């Protein structure tokens, strides 16, 4: 059977798309395409396999559950390609609930993937131990790399990286730096966002401002701080949320025309 579009994660929570497949005891493949791609296989309403570009199994499933952008589709009656999840789905969802709570604690300290931390001076002369992979995180936490850059260097996702840095903060090894990577660059200006929202509403309707806000969160910026030299990459990121290919190109053409004419804030 052909695949069915379930929705856009910028408009609806992923769990709200997954829930009817679980309660309906569906078999098939749930695919997410966007900034990141992922797959979840269901068998009679049980989650038996998950995959992203960086992970498999439970870790992949937990990562996908935190995504807020991308197109979700479902193709029924597709048998699982592998079985990387052996625990009951009820336990898997419980683990996801625990991770959400953990994210809430981490977000009180680490607010954005563009946050920058550095090794802190030690006033306490007692010996301290750094465990396992924390060594690699500590080596890269040099006061200039963002959390996103550290994650890419290690091949980790944002959650795993943020959790490791959070533990290093709690242990007193690292501290926040107030350095702003783009502090000496010109901000993009309000006219850009007015045009962006206007064009996006043409193709996406009233959800357009929410999509823009989600992308700003992904970039770790606000409308006031997004630097001018990221205008093109931001347009491309927003463009990926438009499901219709023709409308994607129309949106890009209008925005490229606006950018080439010059942005005045």
N, C-alpha and C positions, 0 to 999 in steps of 0.2 A: 504494500500500500504506500502511496506517496506521503511524504512528510508534511506535517501540519505546523504552521507558525503559531507558537504559543504566546509570544509577546516580546516586548523590549524591556530589558532589565532597568532601563532608565525610567520606565513608567510603572513597573510593578515589581514587587519583591520576588526573588527567585523561589522562595519557599511556597509562595502562593501559586506559582506555576507547577511546582513539583507535587504539591499536596493532592490534587485530583488524580494524578497518575498513581500515587501510592494507594489512595482509598479505593480507586477503581481497579486495583490489582492488574495494572497494565504491564505488558511485556514490550520492550523496544529500546530504542536509543534516543536519549535526550541530548541534543547538541547545542552548544553555545558558541557563537562566533562573534568576534569583536576585537577589542584591543588584545584580549587573550582568548584562546580557543580551548574548549573542554568537552568531554563526553561523559555521560552517565548512562550505564546500562541497567535496565530494570527487568526482572523476571517475576511475573505474577505479583507485582507490587513490591518486590524486594529489590533493594539496591545491591548489585553483585559486582559491579566494576565501575571504576571512574579513572579518568585520565586527563591531565593537562600537559602543557608543554614542558613542565618541570617535574611532575610527580605522578604517581599511580596510587590506586587504592584509597584508603581512608583519608590520607593527607590531601590527595587531589580533590576528593569530595568536599572536605572542609574548606579548601581554598575556593572552590566554585561557589559554595554557599555564601561567601562574602562578596561576590562580584556584584557590581551595581551598573554595569554597562555590557551591552551585547545583545544579539538576537538569539532567542531560544526557539528551537524547533524540535518536534518529536516525530520519529518514524516508528510506527507500531510493528510488532511481530518480527523484530530483528533480534536474533539470538545473541547472547553476549559473546564477545570475541575472546574474553579472558575472564577470570574470576579472581580479582585482587582484593575483594572485601568479603570476609567470612563471618563477621559479627552480625547479629540480627539488626535489621533496619531501625528498630526502636532504640537500640543502644547507640547506633550511629547518629541518630538525631539528638540523642541525649548528649553525646560528645560535642555535637555542634552547639548545643545550648551552653555547655561549659565554655567553649571557645568564645562565644559571643560575650559572656561575662568577663572572660580574661581580656578580650579586646577593649572592653569598657575601662578596665583598670589601666591598661597600657595607654589608652588615648588620653587619660588624664595627665600623662607625663610626656608622651610623644604625640604631637597633634597632627603631624603631616609627614608624608614620605619625603618631603623636601627639608625636613628638620636636619640640622647639622650638630654633631656632638664632637667632643674632643676628650683626650685623656686628661684627667684632672690631677692636680698636685695632691700628694698624699701627706696629710698632717699627722696621720696615725702611722707610727713606725712599725706596727705589728705586721708580721708576715700575713699575706693574703694569697689565696689560691684562685687561679683562673682555670675553669673547667673546660675540657674538650674543645669544641668548635669556638668557644668564646675567644680563644687566642687569635683566630683569624679575624673575627669581628673587631677585636681590640686593635689589631694591626692596621685595619682599614679606617678606624674611627680617628681621623687625624685632624679634625677641625675644618676640613674643606669638602669632604665627600658627604653627599646627602644619604639618607637611608636607602633611597631607591638605587643609588649608585653602588652602595655596599651590597645590596641584594643582588644586583646584576653581576657584580664581580664574583660573588660566591655561588651564583646559580640558585639562590634561595628565593622564596616568595616574601612579600612584605611582612606577613605575620611572623614568620620564623625569625626574620632579621630584627623586627621591632621587639620581639620577645627577648631575644638575646641582648639587645642594647638596653632594654628595660632592666634586665637582671644585673647588667654591668653598672647601671645607674644606681640601683638599689645597694650594690656592693661598694659604691663609692669610687669606682674605677673611671667613670666617664661623667662628663657634665655637658650641658647645653652651651653652645656658642651662639652669640647674638649676631654673628656674621650673616649677612644676607648675600647670597650668590649674585643676585641681580641688583644690588642696592645702587650701583653706579650706572645703571642702564635706564634709559627712558621708559616710563610706563606706557602701556599701549593706548590708553585714552578711552573715554566714555563713548565717543562716536563709533568706535569699532564694535562695541558690544550692542549698541543700538541697531546698527546695521546687521550684525550677526543674528540677533533675536528676530528682527524683522524678516530676514530671508529664511530662517529656520522655521518660523511659524507658518510660512507659505507651504512647507512640505510636511511638517510634523504637528502643526496645530498648537493648542494651548500648553502642551508639555515642553515646548521649546525652552523656556527659561529654566526649567528644572534640569534639562539635559545639559545646558550651559553650566549651571551650578555644579553638577556632578563632575563635569570635565575640569572645572577649576579646582575641585577637591583632588582629582587625580593628579593635576599639575602641582598641587600644593601652593596655589596662589589664590588671589582674589581679583576682582575687577580693577581694583586700584593698584595692584602690585604686578600683574602679569606684564612681563617685559615686552617691548616692541619686537625684539628679535625672535620671539616665540609665536608671533601672530600666525605665520603660515602653518606651523606644526599644530597650533590649537585649532585652526580651521579644519585641517585634515582629521584631527581626532573627533571633532564634532560631525564632520561629514560621514564618518564610518557608522554613525548611529542611524543614518537614513536608509531604510530597507530597500527602497526602490532605486535601481541603478540610474535610470534616466533623471530622476529628481536629485540624486546625489550629484550628478554632473552639472545640472542646472544651478544647484546651490554653489558648487565650487566655482563655476564660471562667474556668477554674480560677485562672490566674495573676492575672487582673484582680481576682478575689475576694480573693486573698491580698494584693495590693497595696492594695486599698481598706480592708482590715482593719488595715493598718499593718505596717511591717517593723521587727522588733526584732532587732538583730545578735547 
